[in-house]
Amino acid sequence: MTGKLYPKGVRWFSHYSVDQDDLMGPNLVMASRRKPELVRLLSIESGSALS
């Protein structure tokens, strides 16, 4: 999975293409779909990222 890193976590893309990255904003993060717990912990939506 690929997502953008923000101060409170990662916002994951359902489908990523290079057009989504303007190289001006947050960094990109990649994680294996085989590690759903890691993806959940890093997600902004989970509320638990970096807290």
C-alpha positions as CSV (number, residue, x, y, z in Angstrom):
1,M,0.0,0.0,0.0
2,T,1.1,3.6,-0.6
3,G,0.0,6.7,1.3
4,K,1.1,10.2,2.2
5,L,2.6,10.9,5.6
6,Y,1.0,13.7,7.6
7,P,1.8,14.8,11.2
8,K,-1.0,12.6,12.6
9,G,-0.5,9.6,10.5
10,V,-0.8,8.2,6.9
11,R,-3.6,8.7,4.5
12,W,-3.6,5.6,2.3
13,F,-4.5,5.6,-1.4
14,S,-6.8,2.9,-2.7
15,H,-4.9,3.1,-6.0
16,Y,-1.7,5.1,-6.4
17,S,-0.3,6.7,-9.5
18,V,2.7,9.2,-9.8
19,D,0.2,11.9,-10.8
20,Q,-1.0,11.9,-7.1
21,D,2.4,13.1,-5.9
22,D,3.3,16.7,-6.4
23,L,6.7,16.3,-4.7
24,M,5.9,19.4,-2.7
25,G,3.9,18.0,0.2
26,P,4.2,15.1,2.7
27,N,6.4,12.2,2.1
28,L,5.2,8.9,0.6
29,V,5.0,5.8,2.8
30,M,4.8,2.2,1.6
31,A,3.6,-0.8,3.6
32,S,2.9,-4.4,2.8
33,R,-0.8,-5.4,2.6
34,R,0.4,-8.5,4.5
35,K,0.8,-6.3,7.6
36,P,-2.8,-5.0,8.2
37,E,-2.0,-4.2,11.8
38,L,0.8,-1.9,10.8
39,V,-1.3,-0.2,8.2
40,R,-4.1,0.3,10.8
41,L,-1.7,1.7,13.4
42,L,-0.2,4.2,11.0
43,S,-3.6,5.3,9.5
44,I,-5.0,8.8,10.2
45,E,-8.4,7.2,10.3
46,S,-7.5,4.8,13.1
47,G,-6.9,7.7,15.5
48,S,-3.9,5.8,17.0
49,A,-1.1,6.9,14.7
50,L,1.7,8.6,16.5
51,S,-0.4,9.1,19.7
